[in-house]
């Protein structure tokens, strides 16, 4: 089986730490060599101990679901000979409490908007079917307990 690896790093520096007044800013590094600034969400840990300009785990989680769905959708559309010009999504996640009363991302809603061109244009039903198949195949969606929904957006 394939293995996926990311690195994470954080340093205390001059902060006391024991007073719980420390920065949650850290970095994530991926096998591509790309490094991203990360932090806790300001919704979870107040400023200035969170960095609102850095990626937080909740954003990374919903973005990974959106990215995986898009990649599957593009693959399915290409195999069906539909030319995709643009794919944009505005994904959101909603927190909730599980059976044990613990917070988790309970619902993720993908709102993809796709434009096509060429001689073969898919019908609304075909687009919805491709989104359904993409959701069924998405490794990330298959890995989580959250309710992951896809609500395609259509231009009139």
C-alpha positions as CSV (number, residue, x, y, z in Angstrom):
1,X,0.0,0.0,0.0
2,X,1.1,3.6,-0.7
3,X,2.2,5.6,2.3
4,X,1.6,9.4,2.5
5,X,3.9,11.4,4.7
6,X,3.9,15.0,5.9
7,X,6.1,16.7,8.5
8,X,5.1,19.1,11.2
9,X,7.3,21.3,13.4
10,X,6.8,23.7,16.3
11,X,9.3,25.3,18.6
12,X,8.7,26.9,22.0
13,X,11.4,29.5,21.6
14,X,11.4,32.1,24.4
15,X,7.8,31.4,25.4
16,X,7.2,30.2,29.0
17,X,4.7,27.5,27.8
18,X,3.7,26.4,31.3
19,X,1.4,29.4,31.6
20,X,-0.5,28.1,28.5
21,X,0.2,31.5,26.8
22,X,2.2,30.2,23.8
23,X,1.9,30.5,20.1
24,X,0.2,27.6,18.3
25,X,1.8,28.6,15.0
26,X,3.8,25.8,13.4
27,X,4.7,24.5,9.9
28,X,3.6,21.6,7.7
29,X,5.9,20.3,5.1
30,X,4.9,17.9,2.3
31,X,6.8,15.5,0.1
32,X,6.6,18.1,-2.7
33,X,8.9,20.3,-0.5
34,X,6.1,22.8,0.0
35,X,5.9,24.3,3.5
36,X,2.8,25.9,4.8
37,X,2.3,28.0,7.9
38,X,-0.3,26.4,10.2
39,X,-1.9,27.2,13.5
40,X,-4.9,26.4,15.6
41,X,-8.1,28.1,14.5
42,X,-8.9,31.4,16.2
43,X,-12.3,29.9,16.8
44,X,-10.6,27.3,19.1
45,X,-7.7,29.2,20.6
46,X,-8.1,33.0,20.9
47,X,-5.7,35.6,19.4
48,X,-2.8,36.2,19.8
49,X,-2.1,32.6,20.5
50,X,-3.5,31.5,17.1
51,X,-2.5,32.9,13.7
52,X,-5.5,33.8,11.6
53,X,-3.3,34.0,8.5
54,X,-2.1,30.4,8.8
55,X,-3.9,27.2,7.8
56,X,-5.8,25.6,10.6
57,X,-6.5,21.8,10.9
58,X,-10.2,22.4,10.3
59,X,-9.6,24.3,7.1
60,X,-7.1,21.6,6.0
61,X,-9.6,18.9,6.6
62,X,-12.4,20.4,4.6
63,X,-10.0,21.5,1.8
64,X,-8.7,17.9,1.5
65,X,-12.3,16.7,1.0
66,X,-12.9,19.3,-1.6
67,X,-9.6,18.6,-3.4
68,X,-10.1,14.9,-3.5
69,X,-13.7,15.3,-4.8
70,X,-12.5,17.6,-7.5
71,X,-9.7,15.3,-8.7
72,X,-12.2,12.4,-9.0
73,X,-14.7,14.6,-10.7
74,X,-12.2,15.7,-13.3
75,X,-11.1,12.2,-13.9
76,X,-14.6,11.0,-14.5
77,X,-15.5,13.9,-16.7
78,X,-12.4,13.3,-18.9
79,X,-13.2,9.6,-19.2
80,X,-16.7,10.6,-20.4
81,X,-15.3,13.0,-22.9
82,X,-16.7,16.1,-21.2
83,X,-14.3,19.1,-21.4
84,X,-14.0,20.9,-18.1
85,X,-12.9,24.5,-18.3
86,X,-13.2,25.6,-14.7
87,X,-14.0,23.9,-11.4
88,X,-14.5,26.1,-8.3
89,X,-15.7,25.1,-4.9
90,X,-16.7,26.9,-1.8
91,X,-16.5,24.2,0.9
92,X,-17.7,24.7,4.4
93,X,-17.6,22.7,7.6
94,X,-19.9,22.8,10.6
95,X,-18.9,21.7,14.1
96,X,-21.1,19.6,16.2
97,X,-20.9,17.2,19.1
98,X,-20.6,13.4,18.8
99,X,-22.2,10.8,20.9
100,X,-19.6,11.3,23.6
101,X,-20.1,15.0,23.6
102,X,-16.8,15.8,21.9
103,X,-16.6,18.5,19.2
104,X,-16.0,17.3,15.7
105,X,-16.6,18.5,12.2
106,X,-20.1,17.0,11.8
107,X,-21.0,18.2,8.3
108,X,-19.0,19.2,5.3
109,X,-20.7,20.8,2.3
110,X,-19.0,21.0,-1.0
111,X,-20.5,23.5,-3.4
112,X,-18.7,22.9,-6.7
113,X,-19.4,25.0,-9.7
114,X,-18.1,23.5,-13.0
115,X,-18.1,25.0,-16.5
116,X,-17.7,22.9,-19.6
117,X,-17.1,23.6,-23.3
118,X,-17.0,21.7,-26.5
119,X,-19.4,19.8,-28.6
120,X,-20.4,17.4,-25.8
121,X,-21.9,19.2,-22.9
122,X,-23.3,17.2,-19.9
123,X,-26.8,17.5,-18.8
124,X,-27.6,18.6,-15.2
125,X,-28.4,14.9,-14.4
126,X,-25.0,13.8,-15.9
127,X,-23.2,16.4,-13.8
128,X,-25.0,15.3,-10.6
129,X,-24.1,11.7,-11.4
130,X,-20.5,12.5,-11.9
131,X,-20.5,14.3,-8.6
132,X,-22.1,11.3,-7.0
133,X,-19.5,9.0,-8.4
134,X,-16.7,11.3,-7.4
135,X,-18.0,11.3,-3.8
136,X,-18.2,7.5,-3.8
137,X,-14.6,7.2,-5.0
138,X,-13.0,10.0,-2.9
139,X,-10.4,8.4,-0.5
140,X,-10.8,11.2,2.0
141,X,-14.6,11.1,2.1
142,X,-14.4,7.3,2.5
143,X,-12.0,7.9,5.5
144,X,-14.2,10.1,7.7
145,X,-17.3,9.7,9.8
146,X,-18.5,13.3,9.1
147,X,-21.6,13.8,6.9
148,X,-20.0,14.9,3.7
149,X,-22.4,16.4,1.2
150,X,-22.0,17.7,-2.3
151,X,-24.4,20.5,-3.5
152,X,-23.3,21.4,-7.0
153,X,-23.9,25.0,-8.1
154,X,-25.3,25.8,-11.5
155,X,-25.2,29.0,-13.5
156,X,-28.5,29.8,-15.2
